[in-house]
Amino acid sequence: MHQVMALAMVCLLVAPSILRAQNPLIEDEIEAKVEALLQKMTLEEKVGQLNQHSGSWDVTGPVPAGNEYAQRRAELLKKGGVGSMLNIVGAEATYEAQKLAVENSRLGIPLIFGYDVVHGFKTIFPIPLGESASWDLKAIESSARVAAIEATASGLTWTFAPMVDVGRDPRWGRVMEGAGEDPYLGTQIALARMKGFQGDDLTDENTMMATAKHFAGYAFSESGRDYNTVDVGTTTLYNIILPPFEATAKAGIASVMNSFNDLNGIPANGDSFLQRELLKEAWGFGGFIISDWGSIRQMINHGYSKDLKQAAYHAITSGNDMDMESQAYQNHLKELVESGEVDIRIVDEAVRRVLRMKFHLGLFDDPYKYSDTDREKALLYTDEHRAIARDVAKRSIVLLKNDRSVLPIGDDVKNIAVIGHLANDKDTPLGNWRGRGESGSAVSLLEGIQNAVGSKVKVSYAEGYTMSTDDGVFNRALHFPEDDGSGFAEAIKIAKKADVVILTVGEKALQTGEGRSKVDISLTGRQLDLFNEIRKVNDNVVVVLMAGRPIVEPELYEQSTTLLNTFHLGTEAGNAIADVLFGKYNPSGKLTMSIPRAIGQIPVYYNHKSAGRPSPGPGDEGSVFWSHFNDEENTPQYPFGYGISYTTFEYSAPELSGSTMGMNETVEVSVDVTNTGDFDGEEVVQFYIRDRFASTMRPVQELKGFEKVMIKKGETKTITFTIDKETLSFYTHKGEWVAEPGMFSIMIGGSSDNVQMVELELLD
Ligand code: BGC
């Protein structure tokens, strides 16, 4: 304990000057106000600011009669015993709760209201994994912007997003909340989403605090099982997991949430290396750290804290500022300070951080400014927001196959068969973590197709296979009801008569997300059987895959001729998919997470290190003594960066402005990309490197830049990336950020598995 405390104190003493130098959240005027308020606070009031409670007061008003728990919480609010509430939503409910805190407590310190606004609030956007496939930072920022406009009009001041966990294991249901497997792209997306939520000025009535979560390593939960232990090496931690946290912390993100897992046997919640040394000290993070739900208490289950009091001690001394729903601080922090076990300066530091954000939000000037029922009525679910949601959704769709050029569907098509339970499902497109998106409110694919064709084309529908509707809202769904195949006949009948079949397969909304880890991520039930039956009777089958994670189903990928990966696309899903099907929009998405060929390959990802035996020796192709599977390829079904278009793009060989580069010089790499097909289209030009030899092994490929560019048919555009020392730097196994002289492969192409290469030497 003493060691932890000593370290905490060192960090406290050095932190302020570093913060002042680095973090955009540190402003002298606000710091002075924070200090003045802190001086007036009693120990109880300080501890109060560090507690976060959950409530659902929008149902019956702030203090439901007869609800003792709510009564107790109301008393606590009146005493200034709560710093923040989560899950209170709505202008009225937040107004009432705010009033309790502001008008009754001695110092009248306002509350901040937090909620998981993950991919939209009322107007729902694609799940973040889907959105990431757009590689369109402007679109991604606009989705977060709309979410913030709606959420703040409903009284919220804080979202627990973006989740910036770089993930490689699709068995982990929470990959739906992230931006895929790459740290560079993940960082750009994290910054775009942060900007969308926080805007340029947090005092604006339509901007809100964002949260980078989960700090750190949560996506590496062993075997993809949620809440499981994590065991990663230093180079993976520094180069893969931490970059989006570092970038958002330095850019001024308002909060960071720690994670349910441990790293090296220390629960993240009690880890002073992560929270103090890295985040607060080295990166100069100026916001505050919130625990995850109950994660302080969970340190007891981890076998790290012997009781809640010690858990509170571990959390506060290692840098966790606010306690979400463990009631560890509420019950024990005062006592820990009074007994001298926790230095008051540690508590003061945490309180300062919370107050700082309340000043930044402008809550002391007007605690009710987010709780305006007129704004709430005017700003939610508007036509404008729905139009933006449709735009982002169509950009998120990835075309995987179009072998027979069935897409885009032309005017000659007069009879379309739409098949599959998911095509007529108005709920699934909302995905998991759908904020206040109303159940069943999405535009289904069937509706989208009908909207697009009107009465000109005959559209028939058959459900085909059944899917459980009770697929685990909060229940485990281990067994799906048997499908007796009774829907097949009707589906086959309409497929036979149709010019084109649109067949949807995939996952329902709540088969993915938190607590939805799966060992089998292939299609459930009889979906694959139906696909096989339908393709026997019609050659023009367009498969629309709707899921929250990469689905492993080799037969589907290999036997289909036309395949769209659409994810869960939100409120406007059906219209957006129809935009792509009928060629109103030429698909431009690229995968941000590899699709494995087999579950046993997981994790399979593009930026892996090279094995010592990466391939069979020359003339020894039959050998087994190299790094491979005896029953499967090493490569994924579809790699990171893959996605095709209705048009085709041809790349010239990349050219460097110089073949050597001094440490303080820059070199440019350029490529000509020509649209050689029949449609205008957007291409995501991807730039990768490989450091050939380094003091710490480097991946075979690392994304270092990309540009999404519109190229008209027949047109050629030159795309240029600048390479500097930073581009070629990495964290060593000791956590040092270095660029080492030597040879680098510079690669450019339209997918991680389709690049052309040129060599660059970095000189000493
Ligand atoms: C999740 C967090 C979320 C929190 C509050 C937890 O279970 O891990 O990501 O923000 O709940 O809803």
Boltz pocket constraint, residues with backbone or C-beta under 6 A from the ligand:
constraints:
  - pocket:
      binder: B
      contacts: [[A, 116], [A, 160], [A, 213], [A, 292], [A, 293], [A, 514]]
      max_distance: 6.0
